[in-house]
Amino acid sequence: MQADIDGEKETVAWAWQRPSGGRSFGFTGGHFHENWKQERYYRMLTQAVLWAAKVEPKGDQLVPIELTEKDFEVPNLPKKPQPEK
């Protein structure tokens, strides 16, 4: 899969089925938290992982994606203790 990045087409995802039957999927687009809120984005990654694991869908069935804003809340993590000087 390619995306337009700064006016250039860049490969951002790829899949490969090896002659021995193994499957691989690569993706470079996990950097931005906001992207995961897009149903199409989340589904593509979910379907790709299932494909690589050889979990086949039933017919044309897609993985159901049910996300809420709460799913994307980042918890307040405790601060790391600073070393004493």
Secondary structure by P-SEA (a helix, b strand, c coil): cccccccbbbbcccccccccbbbbbbbcccccccccccaaaaaaaaaaaaaaaccccccccccbbbbcccccccccccccccccc
